[in-house]
Amino acid sequence: ATRTKSADVERADSGIGQMPARKWRNRASETLSSLQAWEAHRPCTDCGERDLPVETDVQNCNQRRADLCEKCRKRRTERKESVLEFVNTEASYGEDLRIIKEEFYLPMQAAGLLSQEQLQGIFSNIQELIDLNENFLEILQEEIDQAFDQGDDDLMTVCIGEIFLEFVNMLPAFQTYCLQQSSSVNMLNALEKEKELLRIFLNVSQNDNTALRRMNLRSFLMAPLQRVTKYPLLLSRIIKATTEYHPDHGSLREAKSRIESHLEHINMKTKQEGNAWTLRSFRQDSKKKREVINIEMRETALKTVGWLREETRFVMEGSLQLAQPPDGQWVKKGSKTLKFQNMQVLLLVNMKRVSESSLESAEPGPVKDAVLVLIRDKNNGKFHLLREPLRLSNCIVSTDPDCDDTFELIEIRREAFVFRDSDRARTHHWFRQIRRYSRELGSWKKRRNALPNIMISTPHTRP
């Protein structure tokens, strides 16, 4: 009893008193009310608006989704469905490719129904498309599985646009197949009329093989064309359901633009070859038109150097002004005395493959070769090379402080070229990139600490 009384006295004499204690209790009550009010109208984690419902069902909806407004919740659901549709349809397309190979190509080859040349004419580069699809689908599925393992049920961490841009080399493979489609179908029609065993095999396969879903070979051969034209539609659905500040939003738009440009390029090549059919047409803007021109120039450059597409990297490309000085005194005379002409220039680098699959390593391998391809502006609908490619391993690149709007490239024992861009900063960027590979590959770098021969360099050459 004495202890209780003592404790009461100590609480009474604590210095807080009744009025301050009441104020603290009122302030705590006000704070709690404010927190409850904020919780009831907390901002959406996606858009920042405050139109969330006051009551949320915690049992049926986790806290992350409870912090979303109804509009954003619906958008996330649409995005998830669009991403899964992209992956699932890619898997279905891969299954059709597998049927073409296993149910048609291999049996026809084993039975000797057609020669290897005839099989190549009908099935074109189907094996290349199969390999690309398998690698692409594997990465997509890994991203989906990783998102679910990390608790990302809405697949917000899955970046389809970034993955698509990593596999942009599959677009030229589609182009090869599409351009050969007309001749492939004509050859199949002719051979089916000519060879009775082939006609019997195709009829029996369509009617009795359940894996074909009663579809004929021609229908399956259309799968790559249908797939490549569906990419822009699938990407558009994902873009529509993806907020602008999402890290994949820009990549999605770029991926959509790239595929549309390739489709326009395929249509252009189809018309040039006199074929009546075209792929789905897309509205062209100036950017897509420029990309179509770039695709054509890259094809011209690759055909010229003869490198494999998967081992080639386009470092820079664009318009430059070029002049060839009649003598070595251009520095003293100045660039104003030179006559420049516009030229399309591409800087290509041939990279060594780190492994059998170029997708296993994000880091590029060592450089084997680097060239400058000089292309004249388009004439009569076609590009023409100015000369054979300039191999940077045989070139010395230099510039001069008195002429900082140009740089010189000297091909050892042959010619000299002076380049410039309309923008001085871009001229310097071209110079740094070309000089980098020239120094890295040049055989002369083994002499004199990688300095160029004094008989070739000028007194004002920068290090």
Secondary structure, DSSP 8 states (H G I E B T S, - for coil): -HHHHHHHHHHHTSS--HHHHHHHHHHHHHHHHHHHHHHHT---TTT------S---TTTS-HHHHTS-HHHHHHHHHHHHHHHHHHHHHHHHHHHHHHIIIIIIHHHHHHTSS-HHHHHHHHTTHHHHHHHHHHHHHHHHHHHHHHHHTT-TT-TT--HHHHHHHTTTHHHHHHHHHHHHHHHHHHHHHHHHH-HHHHHHHHHHHHH-GGGTT--HHHHHTHHHHHHHHHHHHHHHHHHTS-TTSTTHHHHHHHHHHHHHHHHHHHHHHHHTT-S---------HHHHHHHHHHHHHHHHHHHHT--GGGEEEEEEEEEEEE--SSS-HHHH-GGGS--EEEEEEEEEEE--SSSSTTS-SS---EEEEEEEEEEEEETTEEEESSS-EEGGGEEEEEETTEEEEEEEEETTS-EEEEE-SSHHHHHHHHHHHHHHHHHH-GGGGTGGG---TTTS-TT---
